[in-house]
Amino acid sequence: MRSARIGNTLIEIKQCDITKENVDVIVNAANSHLAHGGGVALAISMAGGDVIDKESREYIQKHGPLNTGDVAVTSAGRLNTRFVIHAVGPVWGEGKEDEKLSRAFENALKKADELNLKSITFPAISSGIYGFPKDRCARIFYEVVKRYFSRKSSIELVRMCLYSKEELEVFERVFDSIGGI
């Protein structure tokens, strides 16, 4: 596990199960239609219950599909969190992936601030079935939090929750290579 403090915000990198996080909001690695059919999205949907799928469908019916980098919010059902922020990350190879992933991370943080939340947990957005290189994802995450928390925020805890030991090792290696946050 690695951690750093930026102002009043603690940044943690650890191996965990995002569906068991006890924070104000967890972030879902979503697709543009908020169809939670695999990976992190399916795990969150199954653990949280039907309300997440129902609210996701209602959001899409009302607002249409999300663009890459955009976010939507639903309640969290049975999860130990108040909300789920669904962030649409890029598919590797679609173009401007770094910019789009950066926007997804930043928009999730902005939404948590808009909701005046204190704690947020992220997965490694796009680095699973979307094929985004994990080391690149880690570097972008660190860049975003460093930039974002250079200004005032209500968020006191940001956690990057990595499901496997191998993912954790990649994020720790990048953290160490850039000298921390």
C-alpha positions as CSV (number, residue, x, y, z in Angstrom):
1,M,0.0,0.0,0.0
2,R,1.2,3.5,-0.8
3,S,-0.2,6.8,0.5
4,A,0.5,10.5,0.2
5,R,-1.2,13.7,1.4
6,I,-2.0,16.6,-0.8
7,G,-3.2,19.5,1.4
8,N,-6.0,18.0,3.5
9,T,-6.6,15.1,1.2
10,L,-5.1,11.6,1.8
11,I,-4.5,9.6,-1.4
12,E,-4.3,5.8,-0.8
13,I,-3.3,3.0,-3.2
14,K,-4.3,-0.4,-2.0
15,Q,-5.5,-3.9,-2.9
16,C,-9.2,-4.2,-2.1
17,D,-12.7,-5.2,-3.4
18,I,-14.4,-2.0,-4.4
19,T,-17.9,-3.5,-3.7
20,K,-16.9,-3.7,0.0
21,E,-15.6,-0.1,0.4
22,N,-17.1,2.0,3.1
23,V,-16.8,5.5,1.6
24,D,-19.2,8.2,0.5
25,V,-19.0,7.2,-3.2
26,I,-17.4,4.5,-5.3
27,V,-16.6,5.0,-9.0
28,N,-17.7,2.5,-11.6
29,A,-15.7,1.9,-14.7
30,A,-18.8,2.3,-17.0
31,N,-19.6,2.2,-20.7
32,S,-21.5,5.0,-22.4
33,H,-24.9,3.2,-22.1
34,L,-24.4,2.4,-18.4
35,A,-25.0,-1.3,-19.2
36,H,-23.3,-3.1,-16.4
37,G,-22.5,-6.4,-18.1
38,G,-18.9,-7.2,-17.1
39,G,-15.8,-6.4,-15.0
40,V,-16.1,-3.8,-12.3
41,A,-19.5,-2.6,-13.5
42,L,-21.0,-6.1,-13.2
43,A,-19.5,-6.6,-9.7
44,I,-20.9,-3.3,-8.5
45,S,-24.3,-3.9,-10.0
46,M,-24.5,-7.4,-8.5
47,A,-23.4,-6.3,-5.1
48,G,-25.6,-3.2,-5.0
49,G,-28.7,-4.7,-6.5
50,D,-31.3,-3.9,-9.1
51,V,-31.6,-0.2,-8.1
52,I,-28.3,0.6,-9.7
53,D,-29.3,-0.9,-13.1
54,K,-32.8,0.7,-12.9
55,E,-31.4,4.2,-12.1
56,S,-28.8,3.7,-14.9
57,R,-31.4,2.8,-17.5
58,E,-33.5,5.8,-16.4
59,Y,-30.5,8.1,-16.7
60,I,-29.8,6.9,-20.2
61,Q,-33.5,7.2,-21.3
62,K,-33.6,10.8,-20.1
63,H,-30.1,12.0,-21.1
64,G,-28.9,9.6,-23.8
65,P,-25.5,7.9,-23.9
66,L,-22.6,9.5,-22.1
67,N,-19.5,10.6,-24.0
68,T,-16.1,9.2,-23.0
69,G,-14.9,11.0,-20.0
70,D,-18.4,11.9,-18.7
71,V,-20.0,10.8,-15.5
72,A,-23.4,10.0,-14.1
73,V,-24.5,9.3,-10.5
74,T,-26.9,6.7,-9.1
75,S,-27.7,5.6,-5.6
76,A,-25.7,2.6,-4.3
77,G,-28.4,0.1,-3.3
78,R,-27.0,-2.4,-0.9
79,L,-23.4,-1.2,-1.1
80,N,-21.7,0.4,2.0
81,T,-21.6,3.7,0.2
82,R,-24.1,6.5,-0.6
83,F,-23.6,6.9,-4.3
84,V,-22.0,5.3,-7.4
85,I,-20.4,7.7,-9.9
86,H,-20.3,6.0,-13.3
87,A,-17.3,7.2,-15.3
88,V,-16.9,6.3,-18.9
89,G,-13.2,5.6,-19.7
90,P,-11.7,5.2,-23.2
91,V,-11.2,2.0,-25.1
92,W,-7.5,1.6,-25.9
93,G,-6.9,2.4,-29.5
94,E,-9.8,4.8,-30.0
95,G,-7.6,7.9,-30.0
96,K,-6.8,10.6,-27.5
97,E,-7.0,7.9,-24.7
98,D,-4.8,9.7,-22.2
99,E,-6.9,12.9,-22.4
100,K,-10.2,11.0,-22.2
101,L,-9.0,8.9,-19.1
102,S,-7.8,12.1,-17.4
103,R,-11.2,13.7,-18.0
104,A,-13.0,10.6,-16.5
105,F,-10.9,10.7,-13.3
106,E,-11.3,14.5,-13.0
107,N,-15.0,14.6,-13.7
108,A,-15.6,11.9,-11.0
109,L,-13.7,14.1,-8.5
110,K,-15.7,17.2,-9.6
111,K,-18.9,15.3,-9.2
112,A,-17.9,14.1,-5.7
113,D,-17.1,17.7,-4.8
114,E,-20.4,19.0,-6.2
115,L,-22.1,16.4,-3.9
116,N,-19.9,17.7,-1.0
117,L,-18.6,14.2,-0.3
118,K,-15.6,13.4,1.9
119,S,-14.4,10.1,0.5
120,I,-14.2,8.4,-2.9
121,T,-12.8,5.1,-4.2
122,F,-11.7,4.5,-7.8
123,P,-11.0,1.4,-9.8
124,A,-8.3,1.5,-12.5
125,I,-10.7,2.8,-15.1
126,S,-10.3,1.4,-18.6
127,S,-7.4,-0.9,-17.6
128,G,-9.4,-4.1,-17.7
129,I,-11.4,-5.2,-20.7
130,Y,-10.9,-1.8,-22.4
131,G,-7.2,-2.6,-22.7
132,F,-5.7,0.6,-21.3
133,P,-2.1,-0.1,-20.1
134,K,-2.1,-0.3,-16.3
135,D,1.1,1.7,-15.9
136,R,-0.2,4.5,-18.1
137,C,-3.5,4.5,-16.1
138,A,-1.6,4.8,-12.9
139,R,0.5,7.7,-14.2
140,I,-2.6,9.6,-15.4
141,F,-4.4,8.9,-12.1
142,Y,-1.5,10.4,-10.1
143,E,-1.3,13.4,-12.5
144,V,-5.0,14.1,-12.1
145,V,-5.0,13.9,-8.3
146,K,-1.9,16.0,-8.0
147,R,-3.4,18.7,-10.2
148,Y,-6.9,18.5,-8.8
149,F,-6.0,18.8,-5.1
150,S,-3.8,21.8,-5.7
151,R,-7.1,23.7,-5.2
152,K,-9.8,23.6,-2.5
153,S,-11.9,20.4,-2.2
154,S,-14.3,18.8,0.2
155,I,-12.7,15.4,-0.4
156,E,-10.6,14.2,2.4
157,L,-9.8,10.6,1.1
158,V,-9.2,9.3,-2.4
159,R,-8.5,5.6,-2.6
160,M,-7.4,3.7,-5.7
161,C,-8.7,0.2,-5.2
162,L,-6.9,-2.5,-7.1
163,Y,-8.4,-5.9,-7.2
164,S,-5.2,-8.0,-7.8
165,K,-1.8,-8.0,-6.3
166,E,-0.3,-7.6,-9.8
167,E,-2.3,-4.4,-10.4
168,L,-1.3,-3.1,-7.0
169,E,2.4,-3.7,-7.9
170,V,2.1,-1.7,-11.1
171,F,0.5,1.2,-9.3
172,E,3.1,1.1,-6.6
173,R,6.0,0.9,-9.1
174,V,4.7,4.0,-10.9
175,F,4.1,5.8,-7.6
176,D,7.7,5.1,-6.6
177,S,9.1,6.0,-10.1
178,I,7.6,9.5,-10.0
179,G,8.7,10.0,-6.4
180,G,5.2,9.8,-4.9
181,I,2.5,12.3,-5.4
